[in-house]
C-alpha cells in the first residue's frame, strides 16, 4: 500500500550517467504485520545529448507515477533502498499489485495506528497526552485478540455490537472500545490505506441506553467536614483545594510555587501532573485562574514550611524526593481511609462508613460544582471555573441535595401563600343560564344511556330464561 506522497526529485550521477530519481515509502501488509519499505524510482537521464530532461518534466513523470498507482495501475519501481547508496537503473522491479479495499486485517491497520498516532509525535512532542495513550493501549489489548486477524471488509456492525455487549462491564467501556475501532478505520481512510468511499462499519454500531455502574453521589457539607478533619496536611490541603476551587487532582498536584499568587489569593492552572508526567491541562479552557479565598493563609503557612521554595519547585512535593510532585494515589488513599473510618457501627466490619464505590477526589470536584450553584452561582460560572469545554458536562456533574430540593419547594410555597393572603379571593360565581342548560342536557343524556343499558340487560335475561 502506497500512501499519497510528494517526494522531491533529485539528480545524481549513477555509474557515470546523470539521472533524475526520487525516493518514496511503501507499506507492505503481510498478515498482521506492516513493514515500511523505502524504495527509489529512477525517472531517466537528465543530461542526455539527444533528449535532455528538465526538472519540470521529471516532476511531471513523478506525479504520473503516483497517479497511476492511485488508479490501480502497476508502474515499474526501482530497487528497495534502505541505505544511502544511489539507486541503480537496473532491471525494474514491478510494484506489488494494489490490493482490494478492505483486504488488510484490522490488526495490521491497528499497528500502523499505534505507531503513527498513539505513539507518534510532531516536532518532538507527543501527539496524545499520556493518559490518552494508556487508554488506547488498553483498548488495543482487548480488541486485537478478537479482531486482529479479521479483514476490514469482513467486519460487521452487528458482530461488533454483540461482542461489545457480551464482553464489556460498563457503558463507558463499550463506548471507549467502539471509538477506538472507529478511529483506527477512520485514520486508515485519512492515510489512504482505504479509499474515501469505504464505509466505516463502526459508524453503524449504536450502543444501548447509557447507564452508570457507580452511583453519582456527593457527601453533604457536615459529612465532608467529618472526613477532612481526619486527614493531615498536605493531603488535607490538596483535598480542600479541589473542594473549594474545583480543580482536578492532577491540576492541584501539578502546582509550582510560581503558580501561586499569595498577594492576590489566586492559583494559576497552567499544567497537570499525571503520575509524574507533566503536560498541558486537559482542555484549552482548563487554563484558568482560581480564587483561594480562605485557603490563602493556609497556603502561606504551608509554602513557608517547605524546604525548597524556588519558583519551579513543587507546592506539594513527594516526601522522599522533593524534586518530584506528589502522586494523586496517596491523596486518594488518605481520603478513602478517613471516610471508611467513620462507621455508624464500629463493631460491624461490613459497615463502609462514609465511603462508597466511586468516592474519591473527583467526588470533591463534583461537590464543588454542585455547591457553587446552590449558593447562587450560574451554570455558566460553574462551567468556567471548573474548566469544562461544554456546559452540558457541568450539568452532568451537578448533584442537587434533598435539602436544596426542600428549600426551593418551601420558597415556592411561601410565595403562593403570601400571594393568597394579599389577594381578596372572589366567592364562587353562580353558573350562567347557558352553562345550567348544558348541565341539564348532559344529565338527561346520562339518564337515557343508563335506561338503554338496563333495557338491554333485561332483554338478554329474558332470552336466556326462555
N, C-alpha and C positions, 0 to 999 in steps of 0.2 A: 504494500500500500504506500503510495507516494502522496504526501500532503502538498497542498498548494505552496509553492516556493518561488522565490525570485532571486536566485543567486547571481552574483556579478560575473561577467565574462572576463577572463584573464588571457594574456598572451604569454607563451613560454616556448623556449627553444627545446624541442624534443628530438633527440637523435639527429641534430643538425638542421631540423626544419622548424620554422616558427609556426605555431599552431594556436588557434583560439580554442579554449576549453572552459568548462565550469564544473563545479562540484555541487552535489545535491545529496540529500539523505532519503533513504528508503526504509520503511518499517516492514519487516518480513514477519508475518504471523505463522508460527508453527505450533499447532495445538493450543496450549495455554500460555506459550511464551511469545514475546515480541522482541525481535532483535533489530536494532537500528544499524543499518549498513551505510557507510559513506562511499559514494560512487563518483567517478569522474566521467564526463562525457566530452569527447573531442569533436568539436564542430567542424574544423577543417583548417587548411593552411591560411595564414594571414598575409604572407608576403610572396605569394606565387607570382611569377613574372607574367604569366598569361592571364590568370584570373585572380587578382588580389581581392581579398575580402576585408572590408572595413568593419569597425566596431559596431556600427549601426546594423549591418547585415547579420553579423554574428549574434547580436541580441535578438533580432527577429527570428533567427533559427532556434535560439534558446526558447523563446516564447512558444514557437510552433511545437517544439519537443514536449513541453508540459501540456499544451492544449491537446495534443494527440493522446497523451496519457489520460487526461480527464475524460476524453471521449471514448475511452476503452480501446485505444489503438495499442500498437506494440512497436514503438520506435527502438532503434538499436541503442544500447547503452554501453558506456565504456567499462573498464575493469573496476572492480572494487578497490577503493583507495583508502586504506586506514592509516597511512603514514604520510610523510612529506615528499615522497618520491613523485616525480612528474608523471602524469598519465601517459601511457604508451598507446599510440594508434595502431594496435594490433587488431586481430580478427574480433569484431564486435561481439559482445555477449548480449544475447537477447534479454530484454527486461521481462520479468515474470508477468504472465497474463493477469489482467485485472480481475480480481475475484468478484463474485456476485455480492450485492449489498446484503449484509446480514450473515455472511458465511463465517465471519470471525466469531470466536467464542466470547462470552461475557467476561471470562477470566482474563483473556488477552487484553481486551479494552480496559478492564479494571486495573490491570497492571500499568498500562500507559497512564491512566487517570491518576493513579497513586504517585507515580514518578514525576509526572509533569505538572500536576495540580496540587495534590495533597502535600507532597514533599518538595514541590517546586519553589522557586524563588525568583525575584526580579530585582536586579541591581544589588544582589547580596541580601535582600530582605525577604523572609518567607512570605509566600502568598497568603497563607492562612495562619491564624493565631494557634498557639499550642493546644488549647482546649478543643478547638475545632479539628485539628489534626488527630488528636487522640480519639475523638468521637468517630471520625471517618475510618480510622484503623480498626476500631471495634466493629463498625458496620461491615467492613470487608471480611473480618474474621468470621462473621456469621453468614455472609452472603456467598462467599466463594465455595464452601463445601457443598452447597446445594446447586448453585447456578454457574460455578466457574467453568464447567465443561459444556455448557449449553450454548448452542449457536444463537446469536441475537435474533435471527429470523424465526427461531423456534420458541421464543419466549411468548407466553400467552398471559394476558392480564388476569384472566380467571385463575390460572395456576398460581400466579404471584399472590393474588389476594387470598386464596386458600392457604398458601404457605405462611403468609404473614399472620393470619388469624389463628393458625394452629401452633405457631412457634413463638409468638410474642406474648408477653405477660402484661403489657400496658399499651394504651393507645399511642402514647408518645414514642414508645419503642417501635411500633409498626410504622408510624409516620417517619421516623428517622431512617429506617431501612428502605422504605419506599422512596424517599427523597434521594438517598444515596444511589439507588439503582437508576432512578431517572436522571440524576446528574451525570452518571457515567455515560449513558447513552447520548445525552444532550451534548456533552463535551466531544464525544466521538463524531457527532454531526458537525459541530463547530470546527473541528480539526480535519474535516474531510475524510475521515475513515469511513463514514457513511454519507450517502447523498442527502441533500436537504429535503428531498421528497420522502425520506424514510420516516414512517410513522412510529414515534416512540410508544411502545405498548404500555409503558408505565403511566402514561398520561391518562389511561383509561381505568387505572386502579383507583376505585373510590372506597375510602375507608368507612367503616361504620361510624355511628354517632360517637362523639368524643366522650370519654369517661375518665375519671380520676382514680388512681389507685390509692393515693393518700389524701385524707381529708384536709382541706384548706382551713386551718384553724390558727387563731392567734390567742395568746393569753390576755386576760383583762389587765388593766393597769396595776391592780392590787397583787395579782399573781406574778406579774412581771417584776414588781418591786421585791417580792419574796425571793425570786430566783436570783436576781442581780445581787442581793445582799450576801449571798453565799459565794460569790466569785471575787477573787482578788485581782488587783492590777498586775499586769497591763490588760489581762483578758477582760476584766470588767470595763475598762475604759474603751476597749475596742467594741464590746457589745453595746455600750451606751452610745458610742458614735454612730453605729448602724441604726440603733433605735431612734435616736434624736434627729439625726441629719438625713437618714435614708440612704446612706452609702452602701454599696456592695461590700462584702467582706474582703474581696480582692482589692478594692479601692482603699479600704482602711489600712490593710497591712502593707499596701504599696506607698504609703505616705513617707516622704522625706522631710527633713527639717525645713527645707526651702519651700515646701508646700503649705506650711502652717504660718499664718499671719496673726500673731497674738495681739497686735495693736488693733486690728480691725475685727478680730474674733472670727476669722473665717479659715477654711481649708480649701486649697486648690486641687481639684481632682484632675491630674494630668497623666496618670499611668495606673496600671493594675499589676498585681503580683499573683501569679498562679503557680504555686509550688516552686517558687524561686525564679520563674520565668517572668521577666519584666517586659511589658509591652503596653501598647496604647489601650485606653479603656474600651469597653465592649462595643460602644457605638459612638458616632461623632457627637451626638448630643450628651454623651456621658462626660464630656469635658465641661466642667462647671465649677462654680464657687458655692460653697455651702456654709451657712452660719453655724457657729458652735454654740452660741447662746451661753447658758450657764456652764457649759463644759470648758469654756476658755480658761478659767482659773485652774481646772483640773489639768489641762494641757500644759499650762505654765509650770505647775508643780512637777508633772511627770518629765517634761523635757529638761528641767533643771536638774533632775536626778540622774540623767543619762551620762555615761562616761564619754561618749562620742557625740558631739553636738555641732558638727560641721554641716554646711548646707546640703551636702549629698549623703549625710548619714541618715539612718532609718529612725523613724519615730518609734517604731515597735520592732527592735532587733531581736534576734534569737538570743537565748540565754548563754549558749555556748560560744557561738560565733557572732560577734557584734557587727561584722561586716555583711551579714545576711539578714534579710527580712524574716519576720516570724511567719510561720505557715498557718493557714486557716484551720487545719485539722486540730491543733492544740486548743484553739479558742472554742471550737465546736464541742470538743470533748468536755471541757470545763463547763460549758453551758448546759449540756445534756445531763451531766452528773449532778449539777446543782438542782435541775428540775426534777430528776428522778428521786432525789433525797427527800423531797417534800411530800411524804406519804401521809395519807389520811389515817391509815392503819399501819403502824410501824411493824407489827407482828406478821403482816401479810407479805410474803416475798413476791407475790404476783402483782402487788399494787404498784402501778407505774408512776405514782406521784403526779407531778405536773408535766411529765414527759409524755410524748405521744409520737407515733410514726410520722416522720416528716418534720418534726420540730428541730430547728437549727437556726443558723444565723440568718437564713432567708426569711424565717418567721418574724424576726425583728424588723426586717425591711418591710415586710407586708404590714406589720403593725404600724410602722411609721406612716405609710401611705394611707392606711385606713383612718388613723387618729388625726392626721393632718386635715382631712376633710371633715371629720367630726367637730373639730374646733373652729371651723369656719373657712378653711381653705377650699378653693375650687379644684375640680378635677384637672384643669389645665395647669394650675400651680403645682399640684402634687406630681403631675407628669414631668414638668420641667425640673423640679427638684430631684425627682428620682432618676432623671436621665433617660427616661423612656423615649423611644423614637416615635411611638404612637400612643395616643390617649387610650385606645382600646386595651392596650397592655395594662395601663393603670387601673382601668375598670375591672380587669380580671384579677388584679391584686387586691382590690378593695373588699374588705370584710366589714359588715355592719353589725355591731354588737346588739344584743337584745335590749340592753339599757338605752341604746340610741333609738331603737325602734319605739320603745316605751315613751321616751322623751318627746319624739316627734308626734306620736299619736296623741299624747296629752296636750301638746301645743295646739293641734288641730281642734281637739275637743274644747279647750279653753276658748279658742277663737269663736267657735259656734255658740257656746253658752253665753259669752259676753254679747255677741250679736243678738241673740234671742232676748236677753234681758233688756237691751236698749230699744227694742222694736215693739210697738203696740200691735200684737197679732190680731187680725180681724176674726170675728166669730164666724162659725160655719154659715155660709150663704145658702138660702133656700134654693132648691132646684128650679130652674125655669120651666115654663109650660112645655116647651119643646122637649126638654130632657125628660120631664114627667111622662109625656105621651110615649116617648121612645121606651121608657122602662115598662110602661103598662103593656105595650105591644110585645115586648120581649117576654113578659110574664105570661101573657096569653099563649104565645108560641110554645113556651116550655110546657105549659099545661096540656096543649094539644099533642105534642110529641109524646108526653107521658101517657095520655089516653090511648093513642095509637099503639104504643108498645104493650099496654095492658090488654088491648083487644087481640093483638097477635098472639100473645101468650095464652089467652083464654081459648082462642080458636084451636091452637095446636094441642091444648089439653083435651078438648072435646074430641078431636080427631084421633088422638092416642087412645082415649077411652073407648071409642067406637071400634 
